[in-house]
Amino acid sequence: MKGHKSQLPYKICKTCQRAFSWRKKWSLSWEHVLYCSKSCKSKKT
Ligand SMILES: [Zn+2]
């Protein structure tokens, strides 16, 4: 699989403003994901 560019989608976390990549755990809910982690989700302003 070397040389195969598989670019994962990413989003910007609403809390920390950092980019985070798609993860398998979000495969079903990616379009609704707004935060990179549980801690950011709990800190939403
Ligand atoms: Zn975050």
mmCIF file of the protein (N, C-alpha, C, O) and its ligand, coordinates in Angstrom:
data_MODEL
# 
_entry.id   MODEL 
# 
loop_
_entity.id 
_entity.type 
_entity.pdbx_number_of_molecules 
1 polymer     1 
2 non-polymer 1 
# 
_entity_poly.entity_id                      1 
_entity_poly.type                           'polypeptide(L)' 
_entity_poly.nstd_linkage                   no 
_entity_poly.nstd_monomer                   no 
_entity_poly.pdbx_seq_one_letter_code       MKGHKSQLPYKICKTCQRAFSWRKKWSLSWEHVLYCSKSCKSKKT 
_entity_poly.pdbx_seq_one_letter_code_can   MKGHKSQLPYKICKTCQRAFSWRKKWSLSWEHVLYCSKSCKSKKT 
_entity_poly.pdbx_strand_id                 A 
# 
loop_
_entity_poly_seq.entity_id 
_entity_poly_seq.num 
_entity_poly_seq.mon_id 
_entity_poly_seq.hetero 
1 1  MET n 
1 2  LYS n 
1 3  GLY n 
1 4  HIS n 
1 5  LYS n 
1 6  SER n 
1 7  GLN n 
1 8  LEU n 
1 9  PRO n 
1 10 TYR n 
1 11 LYS n 
1 12 ILE n 
1 13 CYS n 
1 14 LYS n 
1 15 THR n 
1 16 CYS n 
1 17 GLN n 
1 18 ARG n 
1 19 ALA n 
1 20 PHE n 
1 21 SER n 
1 22 TRP n 
1 23 ARG n 
1 24 LYS n 
1 25 LYS n 
1 26 TRP n 
1 27 SER n 
1 28 LEU n 
1 29 SER n 
1 30 TRP n 
1 31 GLU n 
1 32 HIS n 
1 33 VAL n 
1 34 LEU n 
1 35 TYR n 
1 36 CYS n 
1 37 SER n 
1 38 LYS n 
1 39 SER n 
1 40 CYS n 
1 41 LYS n 
1 42 SER n 
1 43 LYS n 
1 44 LYS n 
1 45 THR n 
# 
loop_
_struct_asym.id 
_struct_asym.entity_id 
A 1 
B 2 
# 
loop_
_chem_comp.id 
_chem_comp.type 
_chem_comp.mon_nstd_flag 
ALA 'L-peptide linking' y 
ARG 'L-peptide linking' y 
CYS 'L-peptide linking' y 
GLN 'L-peptide linking' y 
GLU 'L-peptide linking' y 
GLY 'peptide linking'   y 
HIS 'L-peptide linking' y 
ILE 'L-peptide linking' y 
LEU 'L-peptide linking' y 
LYS 'L-peptide linking' y 
MET 'L-peptide linking' y 
PHE 'L-peptide linking' y 
PRO 'L-peptide linking' y 
SER 'L-peptide linking' y 
THR 'L-peptide linking' y 
TRP 'L-peptide linking' y 
TYR 'L-peptide linking' y 
VAL 'L-peptide linking' y 
ZN  non-polymer         . 
# 
_pdbx_entity_nonpoly.entity_id   2 
_pdbx_entity_nonpoly.name        ? 
_pdbx_entity_nonpoly.comp_id     ZN 
# 
_pdbx_nonpoly_scheme.asym_id         B 
_pdbx_nonpoly_scheme.entity_id       2 
_pdbx_nonpoly_scheme.mon_id          ZN 
_pdbx_nonpoly_scheme.ndb_seq_num     1 
_pdbx_nonpoly_scheme.pdb_seq_num     101 
_pdbx_nonpoly_scheme.auth_seq_num    101 
_pdbx_nonpoly_scheme.pdb_mon_id      ZN 
_pdbx_nonpoly_scheme.auth_mon_id     ZN 
_pdbx_nonpoly_scheme.pdb_strand_id   A 
_pdbx_nonpoly_scheme.pdb_ins_code    . 
# 
loop_
_atom_site.group_PDB 
_atom_site.id 
_atom_site.type_symbol 
_atom_site.label_atom_id 
_atom_site.label_alt_id 
_atom_site.label_comp_id 
_atom_site.label_asym_id 
_atom_site.label_entity_id 
_atom_site.label_seq_id 
_atom_site.pdbx_PDB_ins_code 
_atom_site.Cartn_x 
_atom_site.Cartn_y 
_atom_site.Cartn_z 
_atom_site.occupancy 
_atom_site.B_iso_or_equiv 
_atom_site.pdbx_formal_charge 
_atom_site.auth_seq_id 
_atom_site.auth_comp_id 
_atom_site.auth_asym_id 
_atom_site.auth_atom_id 
_atom_site.pdbx_PDB_model_num 
ATOM   1   N  N  . MET A 1 1  ? 0.831   -1.210 0.000  1.00 0.00 ? 1   MET A N  1 
ATOM   2   C  CA . MET A 1 1  ? 0.000   0.000  0.000  1.00 0.00 ? 1   MET A CA 1 
ATOM   3   C  C  . MET A 1 1  ? 0.868   1.265  0.000  1.00 0.00 ? 1   MET A C  1 
ATOM   4   O  O  . MET A 1 1  ? 0.350   2.380  0.054  1.00 0.00 ? 1   MET A O  1 
ATOM   5   N  N  . LYS A 1 2  ? 2.184   1.081  -0.060 1.00 0.00 ? 2   LYS A N  1 
ATOM   6   C  CA . LYS A 1 2  ? 3.055   2.260  -0.027 1.00 0.00 ? 2   LYS A CA 1 
ATOM   7   C  C  . LYS A 1 2  ? 2.826   3.120  -1.268 1.00 0.00 ? 2   LYS A C  1 
ATOM   8   O  O  . LYS A 1 2  ? 2.630   2.610  -2.371 1.00 0.00 ? 2   LYS A O  1 
ATOM   9   N  N  . GLY A 1 3  ? 2.856   4.428  -1.062 1.00 0.00 ? 3   GLY A N  1 
ATOM   10  C  CA . GLY A 1 3  ? 2.664   5.342  -2.172 1.00 0.00 ? 3   GLY A CA 1 
ATOM   11  C  C  . GLY A 1 3  ? 1.213   5.654  -2.424 1.00 0.00 ? 3   GLY A C  1 
ATOM   12  O  O  . GLY A 1 3  ? 0.884   6.517  -3.238 1.00 0.00 ? 3   GLY A O  1 
ATOM   13  N  N  . HIS A 1 4  ? 0.349   4.953  -1.728 1.00 0.00 ? 4   HIS A N  1 
ATOM   14  C  CA . HIS A 1 4  ? -1.069  5.237  -1.919 1.00 0.00 ? 4   HIS A CA 1 
ATOM   15  C  C  . HIS A 1 4  ? -1.482  6.372  -0.997 1.00 0.00 ? 4   HIS A C  1 
ATOM   16  O  O  . HIS A 1 4  ? -1.423  6.238  0.225  1.00 0.00 ? 4   HIS A O  1 
ATOM   17  N  N  . LYS A 1 5  ? -1.888  7.457  -1.564 1.00 0.00 ? 5   LYS A N  1 
ATOM   18  C  CA . LYS A 1 5  ? -2.300  8.582  -0.740 1.00 0.00 ? 5   LYS A CA 1 
ATOM   19  C  C  . LYS A 1 5  ? -3.768  8.428  -0.350 1.00 0.00 ? 5   LYS A C  1 
ATOM   20  O  O  . LYS A 1 5  ? -4.670  8.561  -1.177 1.00 0.00 ? 5   LYS A O  1 
ATOM   21  N  N  . SER A 1 6  ? -3.972  8.152  0.895  1.00 0.00 ? 6   SER A N  1 
ATOM   22  C  CA . SER A 1 6  ? -5.342  8.079  1.389  1.00 0.00 ? 6   SER A CA 1 
ATOM   23  C  C  . SER A 1 6  ? -5.540  9.243  2.348  1.00 0.00 ? 6   SER A C  1 
ATOM   24  O  O  . SER A 1 6  ? -5.184  9.175  3.524  1.00 0.00 ? 6   SER A O  1 
ATOM   25  N  N  . GLN A 1 7  ? -6.102  10.288 1.825  1.00 0.00 ? 7   GLN A N  1 
ATOM   26  C  CA . GLN A 1 7  ? -6.300  11.460 2.664  1.00 0.00 ? 7   GLN A CA 1 
ATOM   27  C  C  . GLN A 1 7  ? -7.601  11.336 3.432  1.00 0.00 ? 7   GLN A C  1 
ATOM   28  O  O  . GLN A 1 7  ? -8.690  11.274 2.862  1.00 0.00 ? 7   GLN A O  1 
ATOM   29  N  N  . LEU A 1 8  ? -7.452  11.302 4.720  1.00 0.00 ? 8   LEU A N  1 
ATOM   30  C  CA . LEU A 1 8  ? -8.642  11.248 5.547  1.00 0.00 ? 8   LEU A CA 1 
ATOM   31  C  C  . LEU A 1 8  ? -9.263  12.638 5.632  1.00 0.00 ? 8   LEU A C  1 
ATOM   32  O  O  . LEU A 1 8  ? -8.552  13.643 5.625  1.00 0.00 ? 8   LEU A O  1 
ATOM   33  N  N  . PRO A 1 9  ? -10.560 12.692 5.709  1.00 0.00 ? 9   PRO A N  1 
ATOM   34  C  CA . PRO A 1 9  ? -11.184 13.998 5.924  1.00 0.00 ? 9   PRO A CA 1 
ATOM   35  C  C  . PRO A 1 9  ? -10.835 14.531 7.304  1.00 0.00 ? 9   PRO A C  1 
ATOM   36  O  O  . PRO A 1 9  ? -10.497 13.766 8.208  1.00 0.00 ? 9   PRO A O  1 
ATOM   37  N  N  . TYR A 1 10 ? -10.917 15.819 7.459  1.00 0.00 ? 10  TYR A N  1 
ATOM   38  C  CA . TYR A 1 10 ? -10.644 16.396 8.765  1.00 0.00 ? 10  TYR A CA 1 
ATOM   39  C  C  . TYR A 1 10 ? -11.569 17.577 9.006  1.00 0.00 ? 10  TYR A C  1 
ATOM   40  O  O  . TYR A 1 10 ? -12.190 18.120 8.092  1.00 0.00 ? 10  TYR A O  1 
ATOM   41  N  N  . LYS A 1 11 ? -11.632 17.945 10.270 1.00 0.00 ? 11  LYS A N  1 
ATOM   42  C  CA . LYS A 1 11 ? -12.434 19.100 10.657 1.00 0.00 ? 11  LYS A CA 1 
ATOM   43  C  C  . LYS A 1 11 ? -11.650 19.928 11.649 1.00 0.00 ? 11  LYS A C  1 
ATOM   44  O  O  . LYS A 1 11 ? -10.618 19.492 12.160 1.00 0.00 ? 11  LYS A O  1 
ATOM   45  N  N  . ILE A 1 12 ? -12.144 21.130 11.922 1.00 0.00 ? 12  ILE A N  1 
ATOM   46  C  CA . ILE A 1 12 ? -11.534 21.988 12.925 1.00 0.00 ? 12  ILE A CA 1 
ATOM   47  C  C  . ILE A 1 12 ? -12.396 21.928 14.183 1.00 0.00 ? 12  ILE A C  1 
ATOM   48  O  O  . ILE A 1 12 ? -13.600 22.183 14.152 1.00 0.00 ? 12  ILE A O  1 
ATOM   49  N  N  . CYS A 1 13 ? -11.753 21.589 15.266 1.00 0.00 ? 13  CYS A N  1 
ATOM   50  C  CA . CYS A 1 13 ? -12.470 21.476 16.533 1.00 0.00 ? 13  CYS A CA 1 
ATOM   51  C  C  . CYS A 1 13 ? -13.056 22.823 16.936 1.00 0.00 ? 13  CYS A C  1 
ATOM   52  O  O  . CYS A 1 13 ? -12.374 23.847 16.868 1.00 0.00 ? 13  CYS A O  1 
ATOM   53  N  N  . LYS A 1 14 ? -14.303 22.824 17.349 1.00 0.00 ? 14  LYS A N  1 
ATOM   54  C  CA . LYS A 1 14 ? -14.975 24.062 17.717 1.00 0.00 ? 14  LYS A CA 1 
ATOM   55  C  C  . LYS A 1 14 ? -14.392 24.677 18.983 1.00 0.00 ? 14  LYS A C  1 
ATOM   56  O  O  . LYS A 1 14 ? -14.511 25.881 19.210 1.00 0.00 ? 14  LYS A O  1 
ATOM   57  N  N  . THR A 1 15 ? -13.769 23.850 19.798 1.00 0.00 ? 15  THR A N  1 
ATOM   58  C  CA . THR A 1 15 ? -13.252 24.341 21.071 1.00 0.00 ? 15  THR A CA 1 
ATOM   59  C  C  . THR A 1 15 ? -11.788 24.760 20.979 1.00 0.00 ? 15  THR A C  1 
ATOM   60  O  O  . THR A 1 15 ? -11.445 25.889 21.328 1.00 0.00 ? 15  THR A O  1 
ATOM   61  N  N  . CYS A 1 16 ? -10.937 23.873 20.520 1.00 0.00 ? 16  CYS A N  1 
ATOM   62  C  CA . CYS A 1 16 ? -9.496  24.165 20.532 1.00 0.00 ? 16  CYS A CA 1 
ATOM   63  C  C  . CYS A 1 16 ? -8.991  24.655 19.183 1.00 0.00 ? 16  CYS A C  1 
ATOM   64  O  O  . CYS A 1 16 ? -7.823  25.026 19.070 1.00 0.00 ? 16  CYS A O  1 
ATOM   65  N  N  . GLN A 1 17 ? -9.833  24.668 18.165 1.00 0.00 ? 17  GLN A N  1 
ATOM   66  C  CA . GLN A 1 17 ? -9.480  25.204 16.848 1.00 0.00 ? 17  GLN A CA 1 
ATOM   67  C  C  . GLN A 1 17 ? -8.379  24.419 16.161 1.00 0.00 ? 17  GLN A C  1 
ATOM   68  O  O  . GLN A 1 17 ? -7.743  24.924 15.235 1.00 0.00 ? 17  GLN A O  1 
ATOM   69  N  N  . ARG A 1 18 ? -8.146  23.191 16.604 1.00 0.00 ? 18  ARG A N  1 
ATOM   70  C  CA . ARG A 1 18 ? -7.141  22.364 15.959 1.00 0.00 ? 18  ARG A CA 1 
ATOM   71  C  C  . ARG A 1 18 ? -7.816  21.416 14.987 1.00 0.00 ? 18  ARG A C  1 
ATOM   72  O  O  . ARG A 1 18 ? -8.963  21.009 15.167 1.00 0.00 ? 18  ARG A O  1 
ATOM   73  N  N  . ALA A 1 19 ? -7.070  21.085 13.963 1.00 0.00 ? 19  ALA A N  1 
ATOM   74  C  CA . ALA A 1 19 ? -7.595  20.136 12.990 1.00 0.00 ? 19  ALA A CA 1 
ATOM   75  C  C  . ALA A 1 19 ? -7.504  18.721 13.546 1.00 0.00 ? 19  ALA A C  1 
ATOM   76  O  O  . ALA A 1 19 ? -6.509  18.343 14.165 1.00 0.00 ? 19  ALA A O  1 
ATOM   77  N  N  . PHE A 1 20 ? -8.535  17.966 13.318 1.00 0.00 ? 20  PHE A N  1 
ATOM   78  C  CA . PHE A 1 20 ? -8.494  16.556 13.721 1.00 0.00 ? 20  PHE A CA 1 
ATOM   79  C  C  . PHE A 1 20 ? -9.020  15.708 12.584 1.00 0.00 ? 20  PHE A C  1 
ATOM   80  O  O  . PHE A 1 20 ? -9.914  16.108 11.839 1.00 0.00 ? 20  PHE A O  1 
ATOM   81  N  N  . SER A 1 21 ? -8.449  14.545 12.475 1.00 0.00 ? 21  SER A N  1 
ATOM   82  C  CA . SER A 1 21 ? -8.763  13.679 11.340 1.00 0.00 ? 21  SER A CA 1 
ATOM   83  C  C  . SER A 1 21 ? -9.901  12.728 11.667 1.00 0.00 ? 21  SER A C  1 
ATOM   84  O  O  . SER A 1 21 ? -10.230 12.461 12.822 1.00 0.00 ? 21  SER A O  1 
ATOM   85  N  N  . TRP A 1 22 ? -10.463 12.249 10.614 1.00 0.00 ? 22  TRP A N  1 
ATOM   86  C  CA . TRP A 1 22 ? -11.509 11.236 10.707 1.00 0.00 ? 22  TRP A CA 1 
ATOM   87  C  C  . TRP A 1 22 ? -11.002 10.021 11.470 1.00 0.00 ? 22  TRP A C  1 
ATOM   88  O  O  . TRP A 1 22 ? -9.868  9.577  11.289 1.00 0.00 ? 22  TRP A O  1 
ATOM   89  N  N  . ARG A 1 23 ? -11.846 9.510  12.302 1.00 0.00 ? 23  ARG A N  1 
ATOM   90  C  CA . ARG A 1 23 ? -11.506 8.276  13.014 1.00 0.00 ? 23  ARG A CA 1 
ATOM   91  C  C  . ARG A 1 23 ? -12.608 7.263  12.803 1.00 0.00 ? 23  ARG A C  1 
ATOM   92  O  O  . ARG A 1 23 ? -13.769 7.593  12.557 1.00 0.00 ? 23  ARG A O  1 
ATOM   93  N  N  . LYS A 1 24 ? -12.194 6.028  12.910 1.00 0.00 ? 24  LYS A N  1 
ATOM   94  C  CA . LYS A 1 24 ? -13.139 4.956  12.626 1.00 0.00 ? 24  LYS A CA 1 
ATOM   95  C  C  . LYS A 1 24 ? -14.374 5.016  13.516 1.00 0.00 ? 24  LYS A C  1 
ATOM   96  O  O  . LYS A 1 24 ? -15.481 4.678  13.097 1.00 0.00 ? 24  LYS A O  1 
ATOM   97  N  N  . LYS A 1 25 ? -14.154 5.461  14.773 1.00 0.00 ? 25  LYS A N  1 
ATOM   98  C  CA . LYS A 1 25 ? -15.287 5.523  15.705 1.00 0.00 ? 25  LYS A CA 1 
ATOM   99  C  C  . LYS A 1 25 ? -16.343 6.532  15.250 1.00 0.00 ? 25  LYS A C  1 
ATOM   100 O  O  . LYS A 1 25 ? -17.487 6.508  15.703 1.00 0.00 ? 25  LYS A O  1 
ATOM   101 N  N  . TRP A 1 26 ? -15.922 7.427  14.334 1.00 0.00 ? 26  TRP A N  1 
ATOM   102 C  CA . TRP A 1 26 ? -16.864 8.427  13.831 1.00 0.00 ? 26  TRP A CA 1 
ATOM   103 C  C  . TRP A 1 26 ? -17.423 8.043  12.466 1.00 0.00 ? 26  TRP A C  1 
ATOM   104 O  O  . TRP A 1 26 ? -18.049 8.865  11.798 1.00 0.00 ? 26  TRP A O  1 
ATOM   105 N  N  . SER A 1 27 ? -17.205 6.828  12.059 1.00 0.00 ? 27  SER A N  1 
ATOM   106 C  CA . SER A 1 27 ? -17.584 6.444  10.700 1.00 0.00 ? 27  SER A CA 1 
ATOM   107 C  C  . SER A 1 27 ? -19.078 6.635  10.440 1.00 0.00 ? 27  SER A C  1 
ATOM   108 O  O  . SER A 1 27 ? -19.497 6.881  9.309  1.00 0.00 ? 27  SER A O  1 
ATOM   109 N  N  . LEU A 1 28 ? -19.855 6.520  11.484 1.00 0.00 ? 28  LEU A N  1 
ATOM   110 C  CA . LEU A 1 28 ? -21.301 6.654  11.305 1.00 0.00 ? 28  LEU A CA 1 
ATOM   111 C  C  . LEU A 1 28 ? -21.825 8.047  11.639 1.00 0.00 ? 28  LEU A C  1 
ATOM   112 O  O  . LEU A 1 28 ? -22.959 8.390  11.303 1.00 0.00 ? 28  LEU A O  1 
ATOM   113 N  N  . SER A 1 29 ? -20.994 8.838  12.299 1.00 0.00 ? 29  SER A N  1 
ATOM   114 C  CA . SER A 1 29 ? -21.496 10.131 12.771 1.00 0.00 ? 29  SER A CA 1 
ATOM   115 C  C  . SER A 1 29 ? -20.598 11.294 12.388 1.00 0.00 ? 29  SER A C  1 
ATOM   116 O  O  . SER A 1 29 ? -20.709 12.381 12.955 1.00 0.00 ? 29  SER A O  1 
ATOM   117 N  N  . TRP A 1 30 ? -19.712 11.073 11.431 1.00 0.00 ? 30  TRP A N  1 
ATOM   118 C  CA . TRP A 1 30 ? -18.717 12.096 11.075 1.00 0.00 ? 30  TRP A CA 1 
ATOM   119 C  C  . TRP A 1 30 ? -19.364 13.444 10.762 1.00 0.00 ? 30  TRP A C  1 
ATOM   120 O  O  . TRP A 1 30 ? -18.852 14.482 11.182 1.00 0.00 ? 30  TRP A O  1 
ATOM   121 N  N  . GLU A 1 31 ? -20.447 13.445 10.053 1.00 0.00 ? 31  GLU A N  1 
ATOM   122 C  CA . GLU A 1 31 ? -21.038 14.728 9.662  1.00 0.00 ? 31  GLU A CA 1 
ATOM   123 C  C  . GLU A 1 31 ? -21.541 15.516 10.864 1.00 0.00 ? 31  GLU A C  1 
ATOM   124 O  O  . GLU A 1 31 ? -21.792 16.717 10.762 1.00 0.00 ? 31  GLU A O  1 
ATOM   125 N  N  . HIS A 1 32 ? -21.687 14.849 11.996 1.00 0.00 ? 32  HIS A N  1 
ATOM   126 C  CA . HIS A 1 32 ? -22.175 15.522 13.194 1.00 0.00 ? 32  HIS A CA 1 
ATOM   127 C  C  . HIS A 1 32 ? -21.057 15.827 14.191 1.00 0.00 ? 32  HIS A C  1 
ATOM   128 O  O  . HIS A 1 32 ? -21.288 16.466 15.217 1.00 0.00 ? 32  HIS A O  1 
ATOM   129 N  N  . VAL A 1 33 ? -19.853 15.370 13.882 1.00 0.00 ? 33  VAL A N  1 
ATOM   130 C  CA . VAL A 1 33 ? -18.748 15.564 14.824 1.00 0.00 ? 33  VAL A CA 1 
ATOM   131 C  C  . VAL A 1 33 ? -18.265 17.011 14.775 1.00 0.00 ? 33  VAL A C  1 
ATOM   132 O  O  . VAL A 1 33 ? -17.986 17.546 13.702 1.00 0.00 ? 33  VAL A O  1 
ATOM   133 N  N  . LEU A 1 34 ? -18.170 17.631 15.934 1.00 0.00 ? 34  LEU A N  1 
ATOM   134 C  CA . LEU A 1 34 ? -17.740 19.028 15.998 1.00 0.00 ? 34  LEU A CA 1 
ATOM   135 C  C  . LEU A 1 34 ? -16.499 19.224 16.863 1.00 0.00 ? 34  LEU A C  1 
ATOM   136 O  O  . LEU A 1 34 ? -15.838 20.258 16.773 1.00 0.00 ? 34  LEU A O  1 
ATOM   137 N  N  . TYR A 1 35 ? -16.181 18.244 17.693 1.00 0.00 ? 35  TYR A N  1 
ATOM   138 C  CA . TYR A 1 35 ? -15.093 18.396 18.643 1.00 0.00 ? 35  TYR A CA 1 
ATOM   139 C  C  . TYR A 1 35 ? -14.110 17.249 18.516 1.00 0.00 ? 35  TYR A C  1 
ATOM   140 O  O  . TYR A 1 35 ? -14.480 16.136 18.141 1.00 0.00 ? 35  TYR A O  1 
ATOM   141 N  N  . CYS A 1 36 ? -12.845 17.530 18.832 1.00 0.00 ? 36  CYS A N  1 
ATOM   142 C  CA . CYS A 1 36 ? -11.803 16.531 18.640 1.00 0.00 ? 36  CYS A CA 1 
ATOM   143 C  C  . CYS A 1 36 ? -11.799 15.489 19.743 1.00 0.00 ? 36  CYS A C  1 
ATOM   144 O  O  . CYS A 1 36 ? -11.269 14.393 19.562 1.00 0.00 ? 36  CYS A O  1 
ATOM   145 N  N  . SER A 1 37 ? -12.379 15.819 20.872 1.00 0.00 ? 37  SER A N  1 
ATOM   146 C  CA . SER A 1 37 ? -12.294 14.902 21.997 1.00 0.00 ? 37  SER A CA 1 
ATOM   147 C  C  . SER A 1 37 ? -13.449 15.145 22.961 1.00 0.00 ? 37  SER A C  1 
ATOM   148 O  O  . SER A 1 37 ? -14.179 16.131 22.858 1.00 0.00 ? 37  SER A O  1 
ATOM   149 N  N  . LYS A 1 38 ? -13.587 14.239 23.875 1.00 0.00 ? 38  LYS A N  1 
ATOM   150 C  CA . LYS A 1 38 ? -14.648 14.405 24.868 1.00 0.00 ? 38  LYS A CA 1 
ATOM   151 C  C  . LYS A 1 38 ? -14.434 15.647 25.700 1.00 0.00 ? 38  LYS A C  1 
ATOM   152 O  O  . LYS A 1 38 ? -15.385 16.347 26.046 1.00 0.00 ? 38  LYS A O  1 
ATOM   153 N  N  . SER A 1 39 ? -13.156 15.925 26.029 1.00 0.00 ? 39  SER A N  1 
ATOM   154 C  CA . SER A 1 39 ? -12.885 17.086 26.879 1.00 0.00 ? 39  SER A CA 1 
ATOM   155 C  C  . SER A 1 39 ? -13.276 18.372 26.167 1.00 0.00 ? 39  SER A C  1 
ATOM   156 O  O  . SER A 1 39 ? -13.818 19.287 26.788 1.00 0.00 ? 39  SER A O  1 
ATOM   157 N  N  . CYS A 1 40 ? -13.005 18.449 24.867 1.00 0.00 ? 40  CYS A N  1 
ATOM   158 C  CA . CYS A 1 40 ? -13.394 19.642 24.122 1.00 0.00 ? 40  CYS A CA 1 
ATOM   159 C  C  . CYS A 1 40 ? -14.916 19.737 24.048 1.00 0.00 ? 40  CYS A C  1 
ATOM   160 O  O  . CYS A 1 40 ? -15.485 20.827 24.117 1.00 0.00 ? 40  CYS A O  1 
ATOM   161 N  N  . LYS A 1 41 ? -15.546 18.621 23.911 1.00 0.00 ? 41  LYS A N  1 
ATOM   162 C  CA . LYS A 1 41 ? -16.999 18.637 23.814 1.00 0.00 ? 41  LYS A CA 1 
ATOM   163 C  C  . LYS A 1 41 ? -17.630 19.168 25.099 1.00 0.00 ? 41  LYS A C  1 
ATOM   164 O  O  . LYS A 1 41 ? -18.649 19.857 25.071 1.00 0.00 ? 41  LYS A O  1 
ATOM   165 N  N  . SER A 1 42 ? -17.005 18.834 26.220 1.00 0.00 ? 42  SER A N  1 
ATOM   166 C  CA . SER A 1 42 ? -17.548 19.268 27.509 1.00 0.00 ? 42  SER A CA 1 
ATOM   167 C  C  . SER A 1 42 ? -17.209 20.722 27.800 1.00 0.00 ? 42  SER A C  1 
ATOM   168 O  O  . SER A 1 42 ? -17.788 21.328 28.702 1.00 0.00 ? 42  SER A O  1 
ATOM   169 N  N  . LYS A 1 43 ? -16.270 21.288 27.037 1.00 0.00 ? 43  LYS A N  1 
ATOM   170 C  CA . LYS A 1 43 ? -15.874 22.677 27.251 1.00 0.00 ? 43  LYS A CA 1 
ATOM   171 C  C  . LYS A 1 43 ? -16.525 23.618 26.264 1.00 0.00 ? 43  LYS A C  1 
ATOM   172 O  O  . LYS A 1 43 ? -16.141 24.784 26.176 1.00 0.00 ? 43  LYS A O  1 
ATOM   173 N  N  . LYS A 1 44 ? -17.483 23.144 25.537 1.00 0.00 ? 44  LYS A N  1 
ATOM   174 C  CA . LYS A 1 44 ? -18.054 24.000 24.520 1.00 0.00 ? 44  LYS A CA 1 
ATOM   175 C  C  . LYS A 1 44 ? -18.578 25.304 25.104 1.00 0.00 ? 44  LYS A C  1 
ATOM   176 O  O  . LYS A 1 44 ? -19.196 25.335 26.168 1.00 0.00 ? 44  LYS A O  1 
ATOM   177 N  N  . THR A 1 45 ? -18.315 26.353 24.389 1.00 0.00 ? 45  THR A N  1 
ATOM   178 C  CA . THR A 1 45 ? -18.663 27.675 24.900 1.00 0.00 ? 45  THR A CA 1 
ATOM   179 C  C  . THR A 1 45 ? -19.957 28.161 24.273 1.00 0.00 ? 45  THR A C  1 
ATOM   180 O  O  . THR A 1 45 ? -20.416 29.262 24.579 1.00 0.00 ? 45  THR A O  1 
HETATM 181 ZN ZN . ZN  B 2 .  ? -10.500 20.126 20.466 1.00 0.00 2 101 ZN  A ZN 1 
# 
